[in-house]
Amino acid sequence: MTTGDPDTFVDIVVIGAGQAGLSAGYYLQKFGKEPDSGFVVLDRSFGPGGAWQHRWPTLTLDTVNGLHDLPGSSFAEAVDTTDGKVPAAAAVPEYYRAYEQRYHLPVRRPVQVIVVCDRGEYLRVETDHGVYAARGIINATGTWEHPFVPWYPGAARFRGRQLHTKDYRTADEFAGKHVLVVGGGISAVQLLDEISRVTETTWVTRREPAWRDEEFTPEEGRAAVAVVEDRVRHGLPPGSVVSVTGLPLTPAIRAARERGVLEHLPIFSEITEHGVRWPDGRELDVDVILWCTGFRSSLDHLAPLGLRNPGGGITMTGRLATQVAVDPRIHLVGYGPSASTIGANRAGRAAARELVDHLETEASAR
């Protein structure tokens, strides 16, 4: 851990340059914060794009779920979207790069934030490239760096391959193998569809999949987000929005269902050397277990601040539940109700406005 005095003093440090971090940076400038002296954006990646640059190659613009414009600049202005088959891992970083340049956002990379500590008058942000002293923080680290794999008895003795959505590249690498896809979210369904085209698959889910046949209205979207927001305002761990909205029946998913791919089994109780076992004794031999079991918020660097409740959640407040209740100097965007790209935009604006106002109030009270 780095010791000594901070190298750089700045009003606000934004951690992460994905959708939420870039949105926050855009609005910080709108609300009077100067790049570099007023705020900086620290990003661990070598280039623009946030988590999008690491997505699997077959995730294209016409299959991606929930891609929205950043504030002030449309996606189509920076990227040719006429070819829907363009990989999102190439198109989105191109968009983010153009956005950072257009608005002169002070993104510093690659910079890994190691830990954030409270020093009373300021928050000490220790990185692998120096130490920052900040009056406030907007944390926008998302979830991609924190994949979640649930524990099941016997997992260590499985002789096949286990991987997470984060590790997936192409279905062709599984040809000739029996792949068990675990998870009931959008990524699980998309990858199940892809892999089933080249090899044998089995799908297991912890809950009965909730399919959504009709178009999703804005009112229903707001209602779904409100459910997740209510959880974090009460200090509970955030649930996923898709658990409220259900899975959309896109043309590709309809085709998969017609092929019989979406027949699912309940979750197993144990992992064996060669597969999985259910409570009634049934066994299934598989070669690969693909865990499409989601992600958790990447907040380990904030651990010294003691933000979490005993149950693991963080009590949030503010207009869009981005402000940490126990410390108004800290905002979390991309957490809970703002985990979607459109939610991140709105949350970035709310966090920037509320944090700037709070710091101005603090300064005037001195």
C-alpha positions, -999 to 999 in steps of 0.1 A, spaced: 0 0 0 12 35 -9 21 57 20 30 94 23 12 126 12 -11 126 -18 5 134 -52 -26 151 -66 -54 172 -51 -87 173 -69 -123 181 -61 -138 149 -75 -124 115 -86 -146 94 -109 -135 58 -108 -143 40 -140 -148 52 -176 -177 31 -187 -211 45 -195 -218 57 -160 -183 72 -155 -184 91 -188 -219 103 -181 -208 116 -147 -178 133 -163 -199 150 -189 -223 164 -163 -195 175 -139 -183 198 -167 -218 210 -173 -221 219 -136 -188 239 -136 -161 214 -127 -129 220 -147 -111 189 -161 -80 179 -141 -83 205 -113 -121 200 -107 -123 163 -116 -104 134 -131 -116 100 -144 -95 70 -135 -99 39 -156 -81 6 -152 -84 -4 -189 -57 3 -215 -83 18 -239 -118 33 -240 -149 11 -240 -154 0 -204 -166 -36 -201 -179 -36 -237 -144 -41 -251 -142 -75 -234 -175 -89 -246 -176 -120 -268 -172 -114 -306 -206 -127 -315 -224 -101 -294 -233 -77 -323 -252 -44 -325 -283 -62 -336 -282 -87 -307 -270 -66 -278 -294 -58 -251 -298 -22 -237 -273 -1 -256 -281 36 -252 -265 69 -263 -243 89 -239 -255 124 -230 -249 150 -257 -238 126 -285 -256 99 -303 -240 65 -311 -248 69 -348 -227 101 -349 -195 82 -341 -202 47 -354 -217 34 -386 -247 14 -374 -261 4 -407 -244 -30 -404 -260 -46 -374 -234 -75 -375 -206 -53 -362 -193 -67 -329 -202 -46 -299 -167 -51 -286 -154 -30 -315 -182 -5 -320 -188 7 -284 -151 14 -277 -150 34 -309 -180 54 -297 -165 59 -262 -131 70 -277 -148 97 -298 -169 108 -269 -139 112 -246 -122 133 -272 -152 154 -281 -158 165 -245 -121 166 -235 -128 143 -206 -97 139 -183 -95 101 -184 -63 87 -171 -54 51 -180 -44 25 -173 -48 34 -136 -59 8 -111 -75 21 -79 -62 0 -51 -80 14 -21 -100 44 -9 -96 56 27 -112 83 47 -88 110 59 -114 133 74 -109 164 53 -104 144 21 -108 109 7 -74 92 -1 -75 74 -34 -45 51 -37 -36 38 -72 -8 20 -90 1 54 -104 1 77 -74 -22 89 -47 -51 113 -51 -68 134 -24 -104 141 -33 -133 159 -17 -158 136 -33 -159 103 -53 -183 90 -80 -176 53 -82 -186 39 -116 -167 6 -116 -197 -15 -127 -197 -53 -123 -176 -68 -151 -145 -74 -129 -164 -92 -103 -180 -123 -119 -202 -144 -95 -201 -182 -94 -222 -198 -68 -207 -226 -46 -220 -261 -50 -207 -293 -33 -181 -311 -54 -172 -282 -76 -135 -287 -71 -136 -324 -82 -152 -318 -116 -128 -330 -142 -143 -310 -171 -140 -273 -178 -157 -246 -159 -160 -210 -171 -180 -179 -166 -198 -156 -191 -168 -132 -187 -145 -159 -201 -167 -169 -231 -153 -162 -266 -169 -184 -292 -192 -214 -294 -169 -233 -318 -145 -241 -290 -172 -264 -275 -179 -285 -306 -183 -321 -297 -187 -314 -260 -218 -315 -238 -222 -280 -223 -243 -273 -192 -254 -237 -192 -263 -225 -157 -284 -193 -153 -317 -177 -161 -307 -143 -174 -303 -127 -209 -267 -138 -213 -275 -174 -205 -302 -175 -231 -280 -158 -258 -251 -181 -252 -273 -212 -250 -287 -203 -284 -252 -199 -299 -237 -230 -284 -267 -252 -292 -260 -246 -328 -227 -265 -327 -230 -290 -299 -252 -306 -273 -265 -284 -245 -285 -286 -213 -300 -256 -196 -305 -254 -158 -321 -225 -139 -326 -217 -102 -360 -202 -110 -386 -208 -136 -377 -185 -166 -402 -156 -169 -407 -149 -206 -419 -116 -218 -439 -117 -251 -452 -82 -253 -433 -50 -259 -418 -34 -228 -434 0 -222 -415 30 -205 -440 29 -177 -432 -8 -170 -395 0 -172 -398 27 -146 -418 4 -123 -392 -24 -126 -363 0 -118 -384 13 -88 -384 -22 -73 -346 -24 -74 -343 12 -62 -365 4 -32 -342 -24 -22 -310 -3 -21 -328 26 -3 -335 0 25 -299 -12 25 -306 -45 8 -283 -60 -18 -295 -49 -52 -315 -74 -73 -313 -75 -111 -338 -56 -132 -344 -86 -154 -356 -105 -124 -385 -80 -124 -390 -75 -161 -386 -110 -174 -368 -123 -205 -376 -107 -239 -387 -131 -266 -367 -117 -295 -368 -134 -329 -336 -152 -322 -349 -165 -289 -382 -176 -305 -362 -196 -331 -342 -212 -303 -374 -222 -285 -388 -237 -317 -356 -258 -319 -363 -271 -284 -332 -254 -270 -350 -236 -242 -363 -267 -224 -348 -263 -189 -341 -284 -158 -342 -272 -122 -309 -264 -106 -288 -294 -94 -276 -300 -58 -241 -313 -64 -213 -314 -89 -196 -347 -96 -164 -357 -113 -181 -360 -146 -212 -338 -143 -240 -329 -119 -264 -346 -96 -300 -337 -85 -315 -343 -51 -335 -373 -64 -303 -390 -74 -305 -383 -112 -271 -376 -127 -260 -360 -160 -225 -363 -175 -212 -331 -191 -179 -318 -204 -183 -281 -197 -201 -261 -171 -208 -225 -183 -218 -203 -154 -240 -175 -167 -247 -165 -131 -241 -128 -133 -218 -103 -116 -215 -84 -84 -206 -48 -79 -169 -42 -80 -165 -23 -47 -137 -40 -29 -115 -9 -31 -141 9 -10 -140 -16 18 -120 5 43 -148 31 42 -172 6 59 -202 14 37 -218 -21 37 -245 -31 62 -242 -65 80 -264 -81 53 -240 -70 25 -260 -41 11 -253 -4 11 -280 20 22 -285 45 -7 -302 79 -8 -305 109 -31 -328 116 -60 -319 84 -79 -304 64 -50 -268 71 -60 -257 88 -28 -243 66 0 -264 74 31 -235 72 56 -212 95 36 -227 120 11 -193 126 -4 -196 92 -21 -219 83 -50 -223 49 -66 -234 49 -103 -240 17 -121 -251 2 -87 -286 -12 -82 -312 7 -102 -286 24 -124 -270 -8 -136 -284 -5 -171 -269 19 -197 -299 42 -198 -300 41 -160 -263 50 -158 -269 81 -179 -296 94 -155 -276 84 -125 -245 101 -137 -264 134 -140 -280 130 -106 -247 121 -89 -228 149 -105 -255 175 -95 -259 163 -59 -221 159 -53 -213 193 -67 -241 209 -45 -229 190 -14 -193 201 -19 -203 238 -24 -225 236 7 -195 222 27 -172 249 14 -196 277 23 -201 264 58 -164 266 66 
